[in-house]
Amino acid sequence: MADKPPYLSPSSAAAFVSCPRRWRFKYVDRLPDPSGRAALVGTFAHRVLELLCQDEPRGRTVDAAKDLARTAWEEFAASDDYRNLELDADEARAFRWQAWLAIAGLWDIEDPATVDVVSTEQKVQVELGSVPFVGIIDRVDRMGQDLVVSDYKSGTLPGYRWRHDKIQQVMLYAAALQSETGKRPSRARLLYLGQRILDIRVTQARIDNALAMLTEAWVEIDQACGSDQFEPRPSVLCGWCPFVEQCPEGRAELVARVEAGRLPAHAPSAALVA
């Protein structure tokens, strides 16, 4: 029998739906899951934008963001996650430039000086239905009398078929915020830095859909932990799984995709079967 976690977050729920085996490796066995370069670019950009939006509106300028980035960089560069990337000097410069492009990309999609920010990095810890839920909302804004959930994304805007889980994530945040405040947010926004904003109306139907996913994942996690059976769900995502060498089915999926030319060359795990 495996130990069941005390709560779910949007990311852990989505991870289980994607692949219960990978979920077990990360959340039960707690195998090392080092953040990749792209994820850490996002982490640094999030931190700078968090600090920026804590300032008064007139202080949210590009120059202010540059100053904040310089200040935040020293602590970030000393973190284990960043040091584990083992970047050489050229790679480190490229990392900083990529991170800055993500930060500056905010001004491509909105003027932060015009945003009425209620909170940044707001932790929500509530019961959603029968599921203990914990999440951190990047930004809660106010538009008129309404609340808006805003979530930064430093990656590439996904195609329509890959947006569903991102939308469910912000709907869960909206449900948690409603549970805490008694007021349902009117909008949820996915801010793809440097690209565009996906502005989604928060409806009860969308919240219900996200809650159904969360509840189903919680029930299935309970069953999987009780039986200690976590089935793999091999897919192209095995190319990005840090645990693929511990998973025979995942490795077989990688080999098959590489031989068929169906695994993107930039997939981090591609080198394992090259």
DRENDO-1510 file (C-alpha; in Angstrom, 1 decimal, always signed):
<recs>
REC; n; res; u; v; w
REC; 1; MET; +0.0; +0.0; +0.0 .
REC; 2; ALA; +1.3; +3.5; -0.9 .
REC; 3; ASP; +0.8; +6.6; +1.2 .
REC; 4; LYS; -1.9; +8.8; -0.2 .
REC; 5; PRO; -1.0; +12.5; -0.3 .
REC; 6; PRO; -2.8; +14.9; +2.0 .
REC; 7; TYR; -4.1; +17.1; -0.8 .
REC; 8; LEU; -4.1; +17.7; -4.5 .
REC; 9; SER; -2.9; +20.7; -6.5 .
REC; 10; PRO; -3.7; +21.5; -10.1 .
REC; 11; SER; -0.3; +20.2; -11.2 .
REC; 12; SER; -0.5; +17.0; -9.2 .
REC; 13; ALA; -4.0; +16.2; -10.4 .
REC; 14; ALA; -3.0; +16.8; -14.0 .
REC; 15; ALA; +0.1; +14.7; -13.5 .
REC; 16; PHE; -2.0; +11.7; -12.3 .
REC; 17; VAL; -4.4; +12.0; -15.2 .
REC; 18; SER; -1.5; +12.1; -17.7 .
REC; 19; CYS; +0.3; +9.1; -16.2 .
REC; 20; PRO; -0.3; +7.4; -12.8 .
REC; 21; ARG; +3.1; +5.7; -13.0 .
REC; 22; ARG; +5.0; +9.0; -13.4 .
REC; 23; TRP; +2.8; +10.4; -10.6 .
REC; 24; ARG; +3.9; +7.6; -8.3 .
REC; 25; PHE; +7.5; +8.2; -9.0 .
REC; 26; LYS; +7.2; +11.9; -8.1 .
REC; 27; TYR; +4.6; +12.1; -5.4 .
REC; 28; VAL; +4.9; +8.7; -3.6 .
REC; 29; ASP; +8.5; +7.5; -4.2 .
REC; 30; ARG; +9.7; +11.2; -4.3 .
REC; 31; LEU; +12.4; +10.4; -6.8 .
REC; 32; PRO; +14.5; +13.4; -7.8 .
REC; 33; ASP; +12.7; +15.5; -10.4 .
REC; 34; PRO; +15.0; +18.3; -11.3 .
REC; 35; SER; +13.5; +21.3; -13.0 .
REC; 36; GLY; +14.5; +21.6; -16.6 .
REC; 37; ARG; +15.8; +24.8; -18.2 .
REC; 38; ALA; +12.4; +25.9; -19.6 .
REC; 39; ALA; +10.7; +25.4; -16.2 .
REC; 40; LEU; +13.4; +27.4; -14.4 .
REC; 41; VAL; +13.1; +30.3; -16.9 .
REC; 42; GLY; +9.5; +30.4; -16.0 .
REC; 43; THR; +10.2; +30.3; -12.3 .
REC; 44; PHE; +12.6; +33.3; -12.5 .
REC; 45; ALA; +10.2; +35.3; -14.7 .
REC; 46; HIS; +7.3; +34.5; -12.3 .
REC; 47; ARG; +9.4; +35.8; -9.4 .
REC; 48; VAL; +10.3; +39.1; -11.1 .
REC; 49; LEU; +6.7; +39.7; -12.2 .
REC; 50; GLU; +5.4; +38.9; -8.7 .
REC; 51; LEU; +7.7; +41.6; -7.3 .
REC; 52; LEU; +6.8; +44.0; -10.0 .
REC; 53; CYS; +3.1; +43.7; -9.5 .
REC; 54; GLN; +3.5; +44.2; -5.7 .
REC; 55; ASP; +4.6; +47.8; -6.5 .
REC; 56; GLU; +2.2; +50.7; -7.1 .
REC; 57; PRO; +0.8; +50.8; -10.7 .
REC; 58; ARG; +3.0; +53.8; -11.8 .
REC; 59; GLY; +6.1; +51.8; -10.7 .
REC; 60; ARG; +5.4; +48.8; -12.9 .
REC; 61; THR; +7.8; +49.8; -15.7 .
REC; 62; VAL; +10.2; +47.9; -17.9 .
REC; 63; ASP; +13.1; +49.7; -16.2 .
REC; 64; ALA; +11.7; +48.7; -12.8 .
REC; 65; ALA; +11.5; +45.1; -14.0 .
REC; 66; LYS; +15.2; +45.3; -15.1 .
REC; 67; ASP; +16.2; +46.4; -11.6 .
REC; 68; LEU; +14.1; +43.7; -10.0 .
REC; 69; ALA; +15.6; +41.1; -12.3 .
REC; 70; ARG; +19.2; +42.1; -11.3 .
REC; 71; THR; +18.3; +42.0; -7.6 .
REC; 72; ALA; +16.5; +38.7; -7.8 .
REC; 73; TRP; +19.2; +37.0; -10.0 .
REC; 74; GLU; +21.8; +36.7; -7.2 .
REC; 75; GLU; +19.6; +34.6; -5.0 .
REC; 76; PHE; +18.2; +32.6; -8.0 .
REC; 77; ALA; +21.6; +31.8; -9.4 .
REC; 78; ALA; +22.7; +30.4; -6.1 .
REC; 79; SER; +19.7; +28.0; -5.9 .
REC; 80; ASP; +20.3; +24.2; -6.2 .
REC; 81; ASP; +17.9; +23.9; -9.1 .
REC; 82; TYR; +19.8; +26.5; -11.2 .
REC; 83; ARG; +23.2; +25.2; -10.3 .
REC; 84; ASN; +22.1; +21.7; -11.2 .
REC; 85; LEU; +21.7; +22.8; -14.8 .
REC; 86; GLU; +25.5; +23.2; -14.9 .
REC; 87; LEU; +25.4; +25.8; -17.6 .
REC; 88; ASP; +28.6; +27.2; -19.1 .
REC; 89; ALA; +29.1; +31.0; -19.5 .
REC; 90; ASP; +27.5; +31.1; -22.9 .
REC; 91; GLU; +24.6; +29.0; -21.8 .
REC; 92; ALA; +24.1; +31.1; -18.7 .
REC; 93; ARG; +23.9; +34.3; -20.8 .
REC; 94; ALA; +21.4; +32.6; -23.1 .
REC; 95; PHE; +19.4; +31.6; -20.0 .
REC; 96; ARG; +19.3; +35.1; -18.7 .
REC; 97; TRP; +18.3; +36.5; -22.1 .
REC; 98; GLN; +15.5; +33.9; -22.4 .
REC; 99; ALA; +14.2; +34.8; -18.9 .
REC; 100; TRP; +14.3; +38.5; -19.7 .
REC; 101; LEU; +12.4; +38.0; -23.0 .
REC; 102; ALA; +9.7; +36.3; -20.9 .
REC; 103; ILE; +9.6; +39.1; -18.4 .
REC; 104; ALA; +9.5; +41.8; -21.0 .
REC; 105; GLY; +6.9; +39.9; -22.9 .
REC; 106; LEU; +4.3; +41.0; -20.3 .
REC; 107; TRP; +4.3; +44.5; -22.0 .
REC; 108; ASP; +3.5; +42.8; -25.3 .
REC; 109; ILE; +0.2; +41.6; -24.0 .
REC; 110; GLU; -0.8; +44.2; -21.4 .
REC; 111; ASP; +0.3; +47.3; -19.6 .
REC; 112; PRO; +0.7; +46.2; -15.9 .
REC; 113; ALA; +0.4; +49.8; -14.8 .
REC; 114; THR; -3.3; +49.7; -15.8 .
REC; 115; VAL; -4.0; +46.5; -13.9 .
REC; 116; ASP; -5.8; +46.6; -10.5 .
REC; 117; VAL; -3.8; +43.9; -8.7 .
REC; 118; VAL; -5.5; +42.5; -5.6 .
REC; 119; SER; -2.8; +39.9; -4.7 .
REC; 120; THR; +0.2; +38.0; -6.1 .
REC; 121; GLU; +1.2; +34.4; -5.4 .
REC; 122; GLN; -2.0; +33.9; -3.3 .
REC; 123; LYS; -2.2; +30.6; -1.6 .
REC; 124; VAL; -5.6; +28.9; -1.5 .
REC; 125; GLN; -6.2; +25.9; +0.7 .
REC; 126; VAL; -9.8; +24.7; +0.6 .
REC; 127; GLU; -12.0; +21.6; +0.3 .
REC; 128; LEU; -13.4; +21.4; -3.3 .
REC; 129; GLY; -16.2; +19.0; -3.0 .
REC; 130; SER; -14.6; +16.1; -1.2 .
REC; 131; VAL; -11.0; +16.9; -2.3 .
REC; 132; PRO; -8.5; +18.8; -0.1 .
REC; 133; PHE; -7.0; +21.3; -2.5 .
REC; 134; VAL; -4.0; +23.6; -2.4 .
REC; 135; GLY; -2.9; +26.0; -5.1 .
REC; 136; ILE; -1.0; +29.2; -5.6 .
REC; 137; ILE; -2.6; +31.8; -7.9 .
REC; 138; ASP; -0.1; +33.9; -9.8 .
REC; 139; ARG; -2.2; +37.0; -9.7 .
REC; 140; VAL; -5.7; +38.0; -8.6 .
REC; 141; ASP; -6.9; +41.2; -10.4 .
REC; 142; ARG; -10.0; +43.3; -10.1 .
REC; 143; MET; -12.0; +44.6; -13.1 .
REC; 144; GLY; -14.8; +46.8; -11.9 .
REC; 145; GLN; -16.6; +44.9; -9.2 .
REC; 146; ASP; -15.3; +41.5; -10.5 .
REC; 147; LEU; -12.3; +39.3; -9.6 .
REC; 148; VAL; -10.1; +37.9; -12.3 .
REC; 149; VAL; -7.7; +35.0; -12.0 .
REC; 150; SER; -4.5; +35.6; -14.0 .
REC; 151; ASP; -1.9; +32.9; -14.6 .
REC; 152; TYR; +1.5; +33.5; -16.2 .
REC; 153; LYS; +2.8; +31.1; -18.9 .
REC; 154; SER; +6.4; +31.4; -20.2 .
REC; 155; GLY; +6.1; +28.5; -22.6 .
REC; 156; THR; +4.7; +28.4; -26.1 .
REC; 157; LEU; +1.0; +29.0; -26.6 .
REC; 158; PRO; -0.4; +25.4; -27.2 .
REC; 159; GLY; -2.7; +24.4; -29.9 .
REC; 160; TYR; -6.4; +24.1; -29.2 .
REC; 161; ARG; -6.2; +20.4; -28.4 .
REC; 162; TRP; -3.6; +20.9; -25.7 .
REC; 163; ARG; -5.3; +23.9; -23.9 .
REC; 164; HIS; -7.9; +21.9; -21.9 .
REC; 165; ASP; -5.7; +21.1; -18.9 .
REC; 166; LYS; -4.5; +24.7; -18.6 .
REC; 167; ILE; -8.1; +26.0; -18.7 .
REC; 168; GLN; -9.1; +23.4; -16.0 .
REC; 169; GLN; -6.2; +24.6; -13.9 .
REC; 170; VAL; -7.4; +28.2; -13.8 .
REC; 171; MET; -11.0; +27.0; -13.3 .
REC; 172; LEU; -9.9; +25.2; -10.1 .
REC; 173; TYR; -8.2; +28.4; -8.9 .
REC; 174; ALA; -11.5; +30.2; -9.6 .
REC; 175; ALA; -13.4; +27.6; -7.6 .
REC; 176; ALA; -11.0; +27.8; -4.7 .
REC; 177; LEU; -11.1; +31.6; -4.7 .
REC; 178; GLN; -14.9; +31.5; -4.7 .
REC; 179; SER; -14.8; +29.1; -1.8 .
REC; 180; GLU; -12.6; +31.5; +0.2 .
REC; 181; THR; -14.3; +34.8; -0.7 .
REC; 182; GLY; -17.9; +33.7; -1.5 .
REC; 183; LYS; -17.6; +35.4; -4.9 .
REC; 184; ARG; -17.0; +33.7; -8.1 .
REC; 185; PRO; -14.4; +35.3; -10.4 .
REC; 186; SER; -15.9; +36.5; -13.7 .
REC; 187; ARG; -12.8; +35.8; -15.8 .
REC; 188; ALA; -9.7; +33.6; -15.9 .
REC; 189; ARG; -6.7; +34.6; -18.0 .
REC; 190; LEU; -3.8; +32.7; -19.2 .
REC; 191; LEU; -1.0; +35.2; -19.9 .
REC; 192; TYR; +1.3; +33.7; -22.5 .
REC; 193; LEU; +4.2; +36.1; -22.1 .
REC; 194; GLY; +5.2; +37.7; -25.4 .
REC; 195; GLN; +2.4; +36.1; -27.2 .
REC; 196; ARG; -1.2; +36.6; -26.3 .
REC; 197; ILE; -3.8; +36.4; -23.5 .
REC; 198; LEU; -6.3; +33.6; -23.4 .
REC; 199; ASP; -9.3; +35.2; -21.7 .
REC; 200; ILE; -11.9; +32.7; -20.5 .
REC; 201; ARG; -15.2; +33.4; -19.0 .
REC; 202; VAL; -15.7; +31.6; -15.7 .
REC; 203; THR; -18.9; +29.7; -15.7 .
REC; 204; GLN; -20.4; +27.2; -13.3 .
REC; 205; ALA; -20.3; +24.6; -16.1 .
REC; 206; ARG; -16.6; +25.0; -16.6 .
REC; 207; ILE; -16.0; +24.9; -12.9 .
REC; 208; ASP; -18.1; +21.8; -12.6 .
REC; 209; ASN; -16.1; +20.2; -15.4 .
REC; 210; ALA; -12.8; +20.9; -13.6 .
REC; 211; LEU; -14.1; +19.7; -10.3 .
REC; 212; ALA; -15.3; +16.5; -11.9 .
REC; 213; MET; -11.7; +15.9; -13.1 .
REC; 214; LEU; -10.3; +16.7; -9.7 .
REC; 215; THR; -12.7; +14.4; -7.9 .
REC; 216; GLU; -12.2; +11.5; -10.3 .
REC; 217; ALA; -8.4; +11.9; -10.0 .
REC; 218; TRP; -8.7; +11.8; -6.1 .
REC; 219; VAL; -10.8; +8.7; -6.2 .
REC; 220; GLU; -8.4; +6.9; -8.6 .
REC; 221; ILE; -5.5; +8.0; -6.5 .
REC; 222; ASP; -7.1; +6.5; -3.5 .
REC; 223; GLN; -7.7; +3.2; -5.4 .
REC; 224; ALA; -4.1; +3.2; -6.8 .
REC; 225; CYS; -2.6; +3.8; -3.4 .
REC; 226; GLY; -4.7; +1.1; -1.8 .
REC; 227; SER; -3.7; -1.5; -4.4 .
REC; 228; ASP; -0.2; -0.1; -5.0 .
REC; 229; GLN; -1.0; -0.3; -8.7 .
REC; 230; PHE; +0.0; +2.7; -10.8 .
REC; 231; GLU; -0.5; +1.9; -14.5 .
REC; 232; PRO; +1.7; +3.7; -17.1 .
REC; 233; ARG; +0.1; +5.7; -19.9 .
REC; 234; PRO; +2.8; +5.7; -22.5 .
REC; 235; SER; +2.7; +8.6; -25.0 .
REC; 236; VAL; +4.8; +11.2; -26.7 .
REC; 237; LEU; +5.1; +12.8; -23.2 .
REC; 238; CYS; +7.5; +10.0; -22.3 .
REC; 239; GLY; +10.1; +12.1; -24.1 .
REC; 240; TRP; +9.9; +14.6; -21.3 .
REC; 241; CYS; +9.6; +12.2; -18.4 .
REC; 242; PRO; +12.6; +12.3; -16.0 .
REC; 243; PHE; +11.7; +8.8; -14.8 .
REC; 244; VAL; +11.6; +7.0; -18.1 .
REC; 245; GLU; +14.6; +4.9; -17.3 .
REC; 246; GLN; +12.7; +3.5; -14.3 .
REC; 247; CYS; +9.7; +2.6; -16.5 .
REC; 248; PRO; +10.0; -0.3; -19.0 .
REC; 249; GLU; +6.8; +0.7; -20.8 .
REC; 250; GLY; +8.0; +4.3; -21.1 .
REC; 251; ARG; +11.4; +3.3; -22.5 .
REC; 252; ALA; +9.7; +0.9; -25.0 .
REC; 253; GLU; +7.5; +3.8; -26.1 .
REC; 254; LEU; +10.6; +6.0; -26.6 .
REC; 255; VAL; +12.3; +3.4; -28.7 .
REC; 256; ALA; +9.3; +2.8; -30.8 .
REC; 257; ARG; +8.8; +6.6; -31.4 .
REC; 258; VAL; +12.5; +7.2; -32.2 .
REC; 259; GLU; +12.6; +4.3; -34.7 .
REC; 260; ALA; +9.4; +5.6; -36.3 .
REC; 261; GLY; +10.6; +9.2; -36.4 .
REC; 262; ARG; +7.7; +10.3; -34.2 .
REC; 263; LEU; +9.6; +11.8; -31.3 .
REC; 264; PRO; +10.6; +15.5; -31.5 .
REC; 265; ALA; +14.4; +15.8; -31.6 .
REC; 266; HIS; +14.3; +18.4; -28.7 .
REC; 267; ALA; +12.6; +15.9; -26.3 .
REC; 268; PRO; +15.0; +15.7; -23.4 .
REC; 269; SER; +14.8; +11.9; -23.1 .
REC; 270; ALA; +15.5; +11.3; -26.8 .
REC; 271; ALA; +19.2; +11.0; -26.0 .
REC; 272; LEU; +18.6; +7.9; -23.9 .
REC; 273; VAL; +17.8; +5.8; -26.9 .
REC; 274; ALA; +19.9; +7.6; -29.5 .
</recs>
